[in-house]
Structures are given as C-alpha cells and as structure tokens.
Amino acid sequence: MKKKPIFKLVAFMVAVFLIAPASVSAGSTDEKAEFVLAKVMEDPLGGFPVDRTGGIAYNGEFVLYFPYGTLDGFRSYDGIHWQLIEAKREIDGFLYDGLGITVKKMIWDGTRFVAITDMELLTSEDGLLWKSQSIEHPDSSLEYVFMDIIHTGDAYVLVAYERPVHIGTLYVPGPNTFLVSKDLVTFEAGTKRNMVKSVFGERLIEFLATNGTVIFAGGNGTAVSDDGGRNWAGVHLSIDDAGRTNGPYAGSNAIWDGRQFVHAYGNVISTSKDGKNWELHEMAVAGDAANINVDSIAFNGVEYIAFGYNDAADHAITIYQSYDLNRWNQISVPDANAKIRRAMPFENGFILIGTDVWHYQNHSANVPSNWAEADIQQAKANRLASDKLLGAYRKLITRAEFAEICVRLYEGLTGEEARVEHRNSPFTDTKNEFVIKANQLGLVSGKGNGKFAPDEPLQRQDMAVMLENVLRKANIPMDRSQAEWQQPYADLDHVSAYAVNSLKYFNSEGLILGADDAIQPKQNATREQALVIAQRVFNKFGERSDSRPG
C-alpha cells in the first residue's frame, strides 16, 4: 500500500483580478514615476473579517502567505500569480490540516519560515510541513498571547501579553513579556524597567523593529532594548498643547531602513537612530491640501510607501510614496473596496495584504542612472547578474547579492562554470546557492560565528576584498606592490585592517574611487554601483586572463 502524502498542492492559480494604473496627484514631485497598483488576489473569505491580515514572508524563491482566518495558504513566485497550498501542522507527532486560523506574523530567518498565531509558534523549511509548539507561562494560571516576532540575526525575539487561562467575559490584557531565544527551543524572558503604564496597567506592545542590536517596541506603549531583547526600558512620550508628541505614538509598525528607525502615524513621520531620541516631520504632497492619515510604512531599499487603514466611505486605496521621506507622491485607486494592513518589500516593489492582495511597482525605479546605464547594459550582456538584480538599481546591494555577482564574474573571467562539491551551507543564516558557491570557491568567508549576514548591505571595503578574491582565484595577475592611494583621503583611518590592501589596490587601478576627500570604506554600495564596478573589473582584468574564452 502506498503511503498517503502529507500534503497536496492544489493545481489552481489565482489570476490577476484587476490591473489598476494608479493615479498620481497633480502635485507629484517626481514626473518620472510610473506607479502601478494591481489587485492580484481577492479576499478568500469574501471580505470577512474586514480588517484581517495574516502572515507573509519571502525566502528569496517564493512568497508564502497565510491569510488570517483561513487554514490553507498561498504561494507565489512572482507576486502576481498565486497557488493555493494545503499545509500540514505537526503537533506531538500527529499531523493536522492547516496552519491555524489566527496567523499573525511570519518571517524568513535565512533557513526556515517562522510564524506565530495567538498561542502557537510554528516553523517550516518548505512552507508545507510545519512543526508547532507552545511556550508555557511559568504561572500555570496564565498564558501568553503572541503579538509579534523578529529575528535579529543572532536571536529570535517575541513580544506577548499575559492573560488568564480561563478567560472571563471581561479582562484587560496583562503586562508585556519579551521572550528571547537562539534556537526556538529554550526561551528567556527579558527584564523590564520604567514601562509606560495607564490606569489599567502596562500599555500593550504590539510590534517590534530591529537593526540587529537595538530593538524598538511600539503600539499603545513604547520601549527599547539595547542588547538584543534581554533588557528593556520604557520610552515615555510627552504631549504638547497642540496634541503633538516628541516621538512615535500608536501606528501599526516601525521599520529599520538601514540608517534609522522610521515610524508613520497620522501625517507625521518619526525617525530615530537609537529608538529613544526622535525627529518628527509632517508629511505633505505638493499642491495637495488634503488630509493625510497613515499608520503603516514600508521600505524596499529604494522607496518608502506609507498608508493607512482604509475606512473611507468610497473605499479608495490611497498610498503615499517617497524616496527621501520628505517629498511625497499620492497614489490612489478609487472604489477599490479593500483594506490594506501590511506591506512586504518584494522584487522591486511591494506586496500589500489585508482583505485582498495587491502588487505595487514603480517602474521608474528600475531605470539605472545615466552614468551607470552603459556599463549595466554590458554587465547584462556578460551575464554578471541575474534578472533579479537588474532592477531597483539605487537599492543597497546585499552581501548575498554581491556573492552572486562575484560567482558570475569568476565564471566570466575563467570561462568555466562554478560547480559546487555539495549543497550544504557552511553558514547558519543562509542556504543561498551563490553564497555556497562563493564560499567553496574561496570568494567569501562570512562574518564569523557561522554567520554570513546575507541580507546585510555590502560595504565598499568588503566589495574590494571579495573582488580581489575573485581575481586571485581566477589566476589573474595582480601587482599590489606598486599600489598607492589616488590621494590622501581624510578617512583612511576608517578602513578596517583586513581591507586596506584590497581597497588601496582597486583605488589605485581607478575602479573604486572616493568622493571629494573621502574613500568612504564603510559606506554601503548600491546595485548599480556594484554592477558598474564588476563590469569594469571584467573589462580590465579579462584582458589579463589566459583562460578567458576568445
């Protein structure tokens, strides 16, 4: 007798329901913007409940989405076409249908999906078979209700509130608990001090944002941890006579954009380097005096979008777009009859979820700068990047993305396909095939402690080190003995010791240049900068390669 499969993929596609070119306000500050907002999936529950979201995450190959209120989920490789999947949940060795109807948040940690419901923590490598566990409260009369989960790169941090196991008709959510775990097996509760309170007790924390070390917690209350979630201090906001605060209040989320924390609520954008001291800026659209009311913000490395819960009588979707948090464009889809609660960066745009699923793209963001266009066209012809990297050119390039470029550059210089001896990743935070190849070729070695930090933006000095590794492994003749800095840059003492010779060499060769009087070793590189430099390395050093095909 054949064993029954533990899952079944339903061969059915959710077609694009509506393609809606967005109308940009007459006062738009960016005439080149070409915004398109498309509804790609209707609400599987037919609009009930009207404000649900669910969990959504991207593992670099496909997007996984479990709508709140449904047992099954959806998978998409392009953000537009979606396949229904029937997931299985394993509890104590038994399999159950569906992931649960209260999926609140989902993340991809580099090796697996992690999701939370109200009461459960779930993990899966493929999005189909999930292992479920609960986290017991040390007081048997109480239980945790999970609100959010993040991964700092070193540990998982959850925020939950306490409630009685036997819930009465009326109760106030109990104090917040911050749980920290490196393995999702053992959990340590963080300490708290000076937490924000009301007459009902500790104010509820509803979301988390992190830069890897500092964690900002917000919602009805505000708190910050400087040590990855182990110790927390409340941040108390003051309110002036006009009702303005000195920091973020309420809202649905906050983000770290690579430089700062960003929070949006009402018509105010709040930014902070440390999660404690904030600068506030009012949002405005040039030439448009309409009120702005947002409660969520997202950033994909190139542009920000901000939006609010859609409760207008005409059910129009309104989204605000900006490249710098100062100048904003308004994008509207009238009579959309949809609610939007969350946006996830995806493939040069965003996927927005709520009652329906929407796909957002700004096609002008996929046009390279004039200075880079010719080299990028050559890089494309020389196959130095996949289609995934040929877009969002002003986006900061990640370490994993540049590992791909290095592998392709090595192949172009040697004329040989890079093969891997095995597909087991040497790093605990990524299974990216190009990172594995780059490591086996000796092009990258990671950041220590078994980590590669695949999603971390690439520093210019690390780009130089990786490029030198490419040339050395490709047997390209190099003479570093004559290398000299093109000028006495004012920030040479900022170059890390391991990168000095590499950066000096490529600077001497005229490939990695400074700006004014600075070499900017720790500045992050954009995709177009990385592609241009890789192409120029290909042109210059390919001539010195005996193995490059003619």
KOLLOMI-32825 format. One record per residue (C-alpha): residue in one letter; x, y, z; residue number from 1. Coordinates in pm, 1 decimal, decimal comma. Each point is the difference from the previous one (the first is absolute). Example, Ala and Ser with C-alpha at 12.3 -4.5 7.8 and 13.67 -1.06 7.14 Angstrom:
BEGIN
 rest        x        y        z  nr
    a   1230,0   -450,0    780,0   1
    s    137,0    344,0    -66,0   2
//
This chain:
BEGIN
 rest        x        y        z  nr
    m      0,0      0,0      0,0   1
    k    133,3    339,8    -93,8   2
    k     46,3    253,2    275,8   3
    k   -234,6    292,5    -15,5   4
    p    184,6    328,4    -65,2   5
    i      5,9    243,1    288,5   6
    f    -98,4    289,8   -224,6   7
    k   -165,5     68,0   -328,7   8
    l     69,3    294,2   -228,4   9
    v   -323,7    119,2   -148,4  10
    a     60,4     66,6   -369,6  11
    f   -186,0    322,1    -22,0  12
    m    113,1    351,4    -64,2  13
    v   -152,6    315,5    137,6  14
    a      0,6    221,4   -305,6  15
    v     68,8    370,6     -7,3  16
    f   -332,5    152,2     92,0  17
    l     58,0    361,5    -83,3  18
    i    277,3    200,4   -153,6  19
    a    -35,7    353,3    122,7  20
    p    236,4    271,0   -118,4  21
    a     18,8    222,6    304,6  22
    s    -91,7    362,9    -29,9  23
    v    280,5    222,4    127,0  24
    s    -94,8    332,0    153,7  25
    a     39,5    309,5   -213,3  26
    g    254,9    129,9    245,7  27
    s    233,8   -296,2    -50,2  28
    t    363,8     89,7     51,9  29
    d    134,3   -280,9   -219,9  30
    e   -119,0     26,6   -360,1  31
    k    180,6   -321,7    -95,8  32
    a   -197,0   -213,4    243,3  33
    e   -203,2   -277,4   -163,3  34
    f   -201,1   -157,4    278,8  35
    v   -213,9   -308,2    -56,6  36
    l   -215,8   -152,9    271,1  37
    a   -160,1   -332,6    -93,3  38
    k   -242,4   -212,6    197,7  39
    v    137,0   -351,3    -45,1  40
    m   -223,5   -199,0    234,1  41
    e   -346,2     58,0    139,2  42
    d    -77,3    -57,6    364,8  43
    p    -34,7   -378,8     44,6  44
    l   -256,6     64,1    273,4  45
    g   -212,7    233,2   -207,2  46
    g     76,7    305,9    211,4  47
    f    -49,0   -144,2    348,0  48
    p    153,1     95,9    232,8  49
    v     65,0    329,6   -173,8  50
    d    324,2     93,9    174,2  51
    r    192,5   -328,1     -2,3  52
    t    358,1    -36,9   -117,8  53
    g    181,3   -324,7     79,9  54
    g    363,0    -96,1    -55,3  55
    i    215,8     60,7   -306,2  56
    a    371,1    -67,0    -63,0  57
    y    243,2    -37,5   -290,6  58
    n    282,6   -254,1     -1,2  59
    g    172,1    127,8   -314,1  60
    e   -178,8   -257,4   -216,0  61
    f   -370,1     41,6     71,4  62
    v   -240,7    199,7    212,9  63
    l   -205,3   -187,2    257,2  64
    y   -326,0    150,4    126,0  65
    f   -244,2   -135,7    256,7  66
    p   -302,5    230,6     23,4  67
    y   -145,8     54,2    343,6  68
    g   -312,2   -212,9     34,1  69
    t     96,1   -281,1   -241,1  70
    l    160,9   -339,4     56,1  71
    d    181,2    -14,8   -334,1  72
    g    250,2    237,9   -151,8  73
    f    119,0    131,5   -333,6  74
    r    335,8     -2,3   -176,6  75
    s    128,7    226,6   -276,8  76
    y    324,7     19,8   -193,1  77
    d    -69,5    335,8   -162,3  78
    g   -235,2    175,5    241,6  79
    i   -276,4     -2,9   -260,6  80
    h   -107,2   -362,1    -54,6  81
    w    -84,2   -199,8    312,6  82
    q    -35,6   -373,1     66,6  83
    l   -218,0   -133,3    279,4  84
    i    191,9   -238,4    226,0  85
    e   -129,2   -237,5    265,1  86
    a    238,8     18,2    292,8  87
    k     34,1   -257,9    275,3  88
    r     74,6     75,0    362,1  89
    e    187,1   -253,5    214,9  90
    i    -83,5     -3,3    370,3  91
    d    152,1   -268,9    222,5  92
    g     58,0   -225,3   -300,4  93
    f   -354,0     31,8   -142,7  94
    l    -87,9    186,0   -321,2  95
    y   -289,3    244,7    -20,4  96
    d   -143,8    191,3   -294,3  97
    g     86,3    367,7    -28,2  98
    l    233,5    236,4    173,4  99
    g   -265,1    151,2    224,9 100
    i   -252,1    274,5    -54,2 101
    t    173,6    272,2    200,7 102
    v    336,2     40,0   -173,9 103
    k    125,0    340,4    110,2 104
    k    356,7     28,0   -126,5 105
    m    245,5   -199,7   -207,1 106
    i    371,1     49,3    -62,5 107
    w    275,5   -173,4   -196,1 108
    d    315,6    -26,1    210,1 109
    g    232,6   -110,2   -279,7 110
    t    -63,0   -372,2     37,9 111
    r   -365,4    -44,8     96,3 112
    f   -336,5    167,8     34,9 113
    v   -111,6     90,8    351,0 114
    a   -361,7     97,7     73,5 115
    i   -208,2     89,1    301,5 116
    t   -368,9    -37,9     71,5 117
    d   -166,0    122,4    318,2 118
    m    130,6   -295,0    200,1 119
    e    242,3   -198,2   -217,7 120
    l    346,0     27,1   -151,2 121
    l     46,7   -179,3   -333,8 122
    t    304,9    -76,5   -214,6 123
    s     40,1   -140,2   -351,0 124
    e    276,5    -32,7   -257,2 125
    d   -229,1    -36,1   -302,9 126
    g   -321,9    174,5    107,7 127
    l   -197,2   -324,2    -28,0 128
    l     87,7   -207,0    305,1 129
    w      2,8    196,6    325,0 130
    k    108,1    -90,9    350,0 131
    s   -211,2    158,9    270,9 132
    q     85,2     73,2    360,2 133
    s   -132,9    206,8    286,3 134
    i    198,2    200,5    252,0 135
    e   -124,0    -66,5    348,5 136
    h    -37,3    286,0    245,7 137
    p    185,4    -67,0    328,9 138
    d   -326,1     72,6    181,3 139
    s   -242,1   -280,1    -94,4 140
    s   -298,9    232,5     47,0 141
    l    125,7    230,2   -277,9 142
    e     77,3    -36,5   -369,6 143
    y    180,2    202,3   -268,2 144
    v   -174,8    165,3   -294,1 145
    f    259,9     75,0   -267,6 146
    m      4,9    338,7   -173,3 147
    d    316,8      7,9   -212,6 148
    i    328,0   -179,4    -75,3 149
    i    329,9    117,9   -151,0 150
    h    339,6   -154,2    -69,0 151
    t    299,7    217,2     85,1 152
    g    246,0   -222,1   -186,7 153
    d    116,2   -139,5    331,5 154
    a   -324,3    -83,1    181,0 155
    y   -377,7     -2,7    -28,0 156
    v   -196,2    250,5    205,1 157
    l   -373,7    -34,1     64,9 158
    v   -232,4    239,0    176,1 159
    a   -313,2   -135,9    167,0 160
    y   -248,1    108,1    261,5 161
    e   -131,7   -207,5    287,1 162
    r   -360,2   -103,6     60,9 163
    p   -176,5   -246,2    230,7 164
    v    -26,8   -354,9   -130,6 165
    h   -374,1      0,0     69,6 166
    i   -110,2    324,9   -155,8 167
    g   -299,4    178,2    141,8 168
    t   -232,6    223,5   -194,9 169
    l    207,4    307,4     81,6 170
    y    373,1     27,2     50,5 171
    v    281,0    244,2    -68,1 172
    p    303,3   -143,0   -185,1 173
    g    271,5    -58,4    255,4 174
    p    355,6    135,0      5,6 175
    n    231,2    -47,0   -296,8 176
    t    255,1   -279,3     -8,5 177
    f    306,1      6,1   -227,4 178
    l    128,9   -350,5    -77,1 179
    v    348,4    -56,9   -144,1 180
    s    123,1   -324,3   -155,8 181
    k    294,5   -105,0   -214,9 182
    d   -149,0   -334,4    -99,5 183
    l   -379,3     29,8     47,4 184
    v     28,0   -275,6    256,8 185
    t    104,4    182,1    314,9 186
    f   -133,2    346,3     81,2 187
    e    115,0    267,4    240,9 188
    a   -229,6    280,8    114,8 189
    g    159,1    344,5    -30,1 190
    t     10,9    237,1    294,6 191
    k   -206,1    321,3     -3,1 192
    r     22,8    335,2    170,5 193
    n   -188,6    327,0    -14,7 194
    m   -264,8   -142,4   -234,4 195
    v   -275,2    234,6   -119,7 196
    k   -324,2    -50,9    194,0 197
    s   -359,7    118,5      4,1 198
    v   -269,8    -30,5    266,6 199
    f    -53,4   -357,1   -125,3 200
    g    364,7    -98,3     38,2 201
    e    287,7    -45,1   -243,6 202
    r    -77,9    127,8   -348,2 203
    l    -14,6   -266,2   -269,4 204
    i    298,8    -51,2   -233,4 205
    e   -120,6   -104,1   -344,8 206
    f    301,6      3,1   -234,7 207
    l    379,7    -24,3     -9,6 208
    a    272,6    138,6   -229,4 209
    t    374,6    -61,5     17,4 210
    n    334,4     93,1   -151,8 211
    g    155,6   -318,3    132,2 212
    t     93,3    135,1    342,4 213
    v   -245,6    270,6     98,8 214
    i   -367,5   -100,4      3,4 215
    f   -281,1    253,3     -1,2 216
    a   -336,5   -112,2    133,6 217
    g   -314,6    201,8    -64,2 218
    g   -376,4      2,9    -13,8 219
    n   -196,4    127,4    296,3 220
    g    325,9     12,5    196,5 221
    t    363,1     60,7    -94,3 222
    a    320,1   -171,7    114,5 223
    v    357,5    -55,0   -119,7 224
    s    259,7   -272,1     49,3 225
    d    368,8     72,0    -65,4 226
    d    118,8   -359,7     37,4 227
    g   -207,8   -212,8   -235,3 228
    g   -309,0    -33,4    219,0 229
    r    138,2   -105,2    335,6 230
    n    -58,8    331,6    178,6 231
    w   -272,0    254,2    -72,3 232
    a    -70,0    356,6    105,2 233
    g   -323,6    187,2    -59,8 234
    v     11,0    316,8   -210,3 235
    h   -239,4    262,1    135,3 236
    l   -137,1    250,7   -247,5 237
    s   -116,0    350,1     81,4 238
    i   -294,9    172,8   -166,8 239
    d    -14,6    375,7    -54,8 240
    d   -307,3    222,9     -2,8 241
    a    -52,1    -64,5   -370,7 242
    g    -10,6   -375,7     58,1 243
    r    344,5    -63,5   -152,1 244
    t    234,4   -255,2    153,9 245
    n    379,0     -9,7     13,4 246
    g     10,7   -346,5   -152,9 247
    p   -198,6   -274,2   -172,1 248
    y   -347,3    -66,5    129,4 249
    a   -236,0   -286,9    -91,6 250
    g     22,0   -115,9   -362,4 251
    s     22,8   -355,0   -134,4 252
    n    374,0    -43,7    -47,6 253
    a    346,9    150,3     -8,0 254
    i    293,8    -89,7   -224,2 255
    w    378,9     24,5     -9,5 256
    d     96,1    134,4   -343,2 257
    g    372,2    -66,1     26,1 258
    r     74,8    337,2    157,5 259
    q   -277,3     71,4    247,9 260
    f   -327,2   -112,6    152,6 261
    v   -302,6    142,4   -181,1 262
    h   -357,5     21,0    128,6 263
    a   -310,9    147,6   -164,8 264
    y   -323,5    109,8    162,0 265
    g   -256,8    260,9    -98,2 266
    n    193,7    247,4   -213,0 267
    v    325,6    -36,1    194,1 268
    i    316,5   -192,3    -86,5 269
    s    225,9    -67,6    300,2 270
    t    364,9   -102,7    -40,1 271
    s    259,5   -110,2    254,9 272
    k    352,1   -145,7      0,9 273
    d    -34,7   -157,8    345,3 274
    g   -373,8    -52,0     52,5 275
    k      0,3    252,8    285,3 276
    n     59,3    342,9   -153,5 277
    w   -228,9     84,4   -288,0 278
    e    -35,9    264,7   -268,3 279
    l   -350,1     68,5   -131,1 280
    h    -92,0    114,7   -350,6 281
    e   -344,2     82,2   -134,6 282
    m    -99,1   -171,1   -323,5 283
    a   -128,0    210,9   -286,3 284
    v    -68,0    -45,3   -370,1 285
    a     95,2    302,2   -208,8 286
    g   -305,8    180,8   -127,8 287
    d   -241,9   -218,9    195,3 288
    a   -159,8    128,4    320,2 289
    a   -189,0   -322,4     77,3 290
    n     43,3   -150,7    344,3 291
    i    251,7   -283,7     29,7 292
    n    -72,8   -283,5    241,4 293
    v    234,0   -300,3     -2,2 294
    d     94,2   -262,3    257,0 295
    s    245,6   -228,7   -185,9 296
    i    325,8     43,3   -189,8 297
    a    222,7   -227,3   -211,5 298
    f    335,2     36,8   -177,1 299
    n    148,8   -218,1   -274,1 300
    g    344,2    156,3    -11,4 301
    v    -98,5    256,2   -260,8 302
    e   -331,5    155,7     95,0 303
    y   -235,0     32,0    293,9 304
    i   -373,7    -49,7     -7,9 305
    a   -235,0    105,9    278,5 306
    f   -368,9    -81,3     27,8 307
    g   -283,0    -16,2    247,9 308
    y   -287,0   -228,8     82,9 309
    n   -250,3     63,7   -277,5 310
    d   -325,8    108,9    165,9 311
    a   -107,3    265,3   -249,0 312
    a   -359,3     -7,8   -115,8 313
    d    102,1    -42,6   -365,5 314
    h    243,8   -280,0     87,3 315
    a    284,2    153,2   -200,6 316
    i    351,8   -126,1     64,7 317
    t    243,6    285,3     56,7 318
    i    373,6    -58,0     26,8 319
    y    273,8    258,8     44,1 320
    q    339,2    -51,8   -165,1 321
    s    335,9    166,7     68,1 322
    y    367,4    -52,6    -70,7 323
    d    123,5    212,5    290,7 324
    l   -285,6     27,4    257,2 325
    n    -32,5    370,5    -84,9 326
    r   -160,6     24,5   -344,2 327
    w   -310,0   -215,2    -42,6 328
    n   -218,5   -113,7   -289,3 329
    q   -359,6   -111,6     48,1 330
    i   -119,3   -313,6   -178,0 331
    s   -371,2    -82,6     -1,3 332
    v   -220,6   -281,2   -125,8 333
    p   -364,1    111,8     32,3 334
    d   -281,4   -238,9     87,2 335
    a    245,0   -276,1     92,7 336
    n   -217,3   -118,7    289,5 337
    a    299,9   -149,4    178,3 338
    k    186,2     35,3    327,1 339
    i    381,4      6,7      8,5 340
    r    184,3    -78,3    321,5 341
    r    357,8    -99,0    -86,4 342
    a    255,6     29,7   -280,9 343
    m    294,9   -229,5    -68,2 344
    p    290,4    103,2   -226,4 345
    f     15,5   -227,6   -302,8 346
    e    178,8     -1,9   -336,2 347
    n     40,0    372,1    -60,5 348
    g   -332,7     86,0    160,1 349
    f   -231,0   -114,3    276,7 350
    i   -272,0   -253,8     69,3 351
    l   -281,4    147,9    206,8 352
    i   -234,5   -218,8    201,4 353
    g   -326,1     55,8    179,3 354
    t   -338,4   -111,6   -121,0 355
    d    152,2    -42,5   -346,7 356
    v    354,5    -33,5   -133,5 357
    w    146,6    281,1   -208,8 358
    h    324,6     24,4   -196,9 359
    y    172,0    339,6    -20,1 360
    q    275,0     99,7   -239,0 361
    n    165,7    327,9    -92,4 362
    h    146,6    -68,1   -341,2 363
    s    213,6    312,9      3,0 364
    a    194,0   -149,2    293,0 365
    n    125,4   -270,7   -238,4 366
    v    178,9    247,4   -229,4 367
    p    373,0     40,4     74,7 368
    s    161,7    339,8     44,0 369
    n    138,7    155,1   -317,6 370
    w    362,2    -45,2    110,7 371
    a    -53,6   -372,5     58,8 372
    e   -220,0    -98,1   -294,0 373
    a    268,8    -97,3   -251,9 374
    d    198,9   -214,0    244,2 375
    i   -315,2   -170,3    126,9 376
    q   -100,3    -91,4   -354,2 377
    q    343,8   -156,2    -46,6 378
    a    -27,8   -180,5    334,9 379
    k   -333,6   -140,3   -113,7 380
    a    149,5   -115,2   -330,0 381
    n    289,3   -162,0    187,8 382
    r   -243,8   -173,0    237,0 383
    l    151,2    151,1    311,8 384
    a   -341,5     12,3    167,7 385
    s   -330,6   -182,3     -8,9 386
    d   -323,4    175,0    -88,2 387
    k    -70,9     38,5    373,1 388
    l    289,9    244,4     30,4 389
    l    -77,6    188,3   -319,5 390
    g   -243,4    242,8    158,0 391
    a    -40,4    226,4    302,2 392
    y    344,6    127,1    -88,7 393
    r     21,7    255,9    279,8 394
    k    -74,7   -264,9    260,4 395
    l    284,2    -92,4    234,0 396
    i    148,2   -327,7   -115,3 397
    t     10,5   -279,9    256,3 398
    r    293,4   -226,9     77,3 399
    a   -183,9   -297,5   -151,2 400
    e    -78,6    193,7   -317,8 401
    f    363,1    101,6    -44,4 402
    a    105,8   -360,4     62,4 403
    e   -204,5    -85,2   -309,3 404
    i    177,4    270,4   -201,5 405
    c    337,9   -131,2    118,7 406
    v    -82,7   -355,6   -106,4 407
    r   -117,5    119,2   -340,9 408
    l    307,3    223,6    -37,4 409
    y    224,6   -296,8     82,2 410
    e   -179,6   -207,6   -264,6 411
    g     36,9    279,3   -254,5 412
    l    371,6     43,2     68,3 413
    t     81,6   -372,4     -6,2 414
    g   -249,8   -117,0   -258,1 415
    e    -94,8   -281,5    236,1 416
    e   -324,9    -69,3    179,5 417
    a     35,7     12,9    377,8 418
    r    -98,4   -339,3    134,8 419
    v    -62,7    -91,0    360,9 420
    e    122,7   -314,7    172,0 421
    h   -304,6     -6,3    227,3 422
    r   -301,9    217,3     64,0 423
    n     26,2     12,3    377,6 424
    s     36,4    357,1    116,4 425
    p    296,1     74,6    228,2 426
    f   -202,6    284,3    149,7 427
    t   -286,3    -22,1    244,3 428
    d   -184,6    301,7   -138,8 429
    t    -27,6    -77,7   -371,3 430
    k    -40,1   -278,4   -255,9 431
    n     49,2    230,4   -297,8 432
    e    156,7   -201,2   -284,2 433
    f    232,0    282,1   -108,5 434
    v    124,4     54,2    354,1 435
    i     76,4   -372,8     20,6 436
    k    180,0     11,0   -336,2 437
    a    191,6    313,5     92,6 438
    n    113,5   -156,4    325,1 439
    q    114,6   -324,0   -164,3 440
    l    190,7    202,4   -261,5 441
    g    169,1    199,9    275,6 442
    l   -161,7    329,9    -98,2 443
    v   -176,4     59,8    332,8 444
    s     59,6   -122,8    352,6 445
    g   -283,4    151,9    203,9 446
    k      0,5    217,9    307,5 447
    g     94,2   -257,1    264,2 448
    n   -199,9   -215,6    239,9 449
    g   -148,4   -189,4   -293,0 450
    k   -177,3    310,0   -134,1 451
    f      5,5    156,2   -345,3 452
    a   -258,1    277,7     55,6 453
    p   -146,3    -49,0   -351,1 454
    d   -246,6    287,6     18,1 455
    e    241,2    251,3    148,8 456
    p     93,2    286,2   -236,9 457
    l    346,4    -37,6   -153,0 458
    q    273,5    241,2    107,5 459
    r    237,3    142,3   -260,9 460
    q    303,5   -143,9    178,2 461
    d   -154,8   -348,1      2,2 462
    m    -72,9     35,2   -370,7 463
    a    371,6     58,5    -56,9 464
    v     95,6   -308,6    202,8 465
    m   -246,6   -223,0   -185,7 466
    l    111,0    131,2   -339,5 467
    e    365,2    -66,7     82,4 468
    n    -97,3   -354,4     97,3 469
    v   -164,6    -40,8   -340,3 470
    l    313,6    113,4   -183,8 471
    r    230,1   -216,9    210,5 472
    k   -215,5   -313,4    -38,1 473
    a    -31,7     65,7   -374,4 474
    n    384,3     15,2    -22,8 475
    i     -3,3    358,6   -123,9 476
    p    346,8    163,3     32,9 477
    m     -2,4    284,3    253,8 478
    d    282,2    215,1    127,7 479
    r    -97,3    163,4    326,8 480
    s    355,0    111,5     79,9 481
    q    -36,4    316,2   -206,5 482
    a   -350,2     85,2    120,5 483
    e    -45,6    349,1    143,9 484
    w   -302,2    197,7    110,3 485
    q   -104,5    244,9   -269,6 486
    q      4,8    272,4    264,1 487
    p     45,1     28,4    378,8 488
    y   -365,3    -61,0     86,2 489
    a   -109,4    148,7    332,0 490
    d   -163,1   -324,0    119,1 491
    l    275,9   -253,3    -68,5 492
    d     10,9    -78,5    370,9 493
    h   -358,5   -127,7    -33,3 494
    v    104,7   -284,0   -229,6 495
    s     -0,8   -331,5    186,9 496
    a    342,5   -167,9     15,3 497
    y   -113,3   -306,1   -197,3 498
    a   -115,5    218,7   -290,2 499
    v    279,7    259,5    -30,1 500
    n    206,4   -171,2   -270,8 501
    s   -302,7   -106,3   -204,1 502
    l   -163,8    341,3      3,2 503
    k    331,0    174,6    -70,3 504
    y     59,6   -227,0   -300,9 505
    f   -337,4     61,2   -166,0 506
    n     23,3    371,3     77,9 507
    s    342,9      9,0   -161,7 508
    e   -141,3   -176,9   -305,6 509
    g   -272,4    265,3    -25,8 510
    l   -285,1   -243,0     67,5 511
    i   -119,3     96,4    348,8 512
    l     26,8    375,0     28,4 513
    g    -53,9    241,9    283,7 514
    a   -236,8    292,2     26,2 515
    d    165,4    337,2     56,7 516
    d    261,1    -69,7    267,5 517
    a   -148,8   -328,3    134,5 518
    i     33,3   -362,1   -111,7 519
    q   -311,6    -93,8    206,0 520
    p    105,1   -357,6     83,9 521
    k   -304,8    -85,4    209,2 522
    q   -258,0    167,2   -218,0 523
    n   -248,9   -244,6   -150,3 524
    a      4,2    -55,6   -374,4 525
    t   -305,8      5,4   -224,0 526
    r    -83,9   -261,5   -258,9 527
    e     97,8    225,4   -287,9 528
    q    331,2     92,1    163,4 529
    a     81,6   -366,5     55,3 530
    l    -97,8    -98,4   -354,8 531
    v    203,0    282,9   -153,1 532
    i    311,5    -88,9    200,9 533
    a    -37,4   -371,4    -80,2 534
    q    -33,7     77,3   -371,1 535
    r    307,4    222,6      4,4 536
    v    195,0   -271,5    182,4 537
    f   -116,9   -245,4   -268,3 538
    n    116,9    230,0   -277,9 539
    k    334,2     87,9    154,8 540
    f    112,8   -332,4    142,4 541
    g   -157,1   -224,5   -259,5 542
    e    274,9    114,4   -231,5 543
    r    255,3   -145,8    242,1 544
    s   -172,1   -338,5     24,7 545
    d    151,9   -281,6   -204,2 546
    s   -312,0   -209,6     58,9 547
    r   -255,8    253,2   -121,6 548
    p   -163,6   -133,3   -317,3 549
    g     70,4    190,5   -317,4 550
//
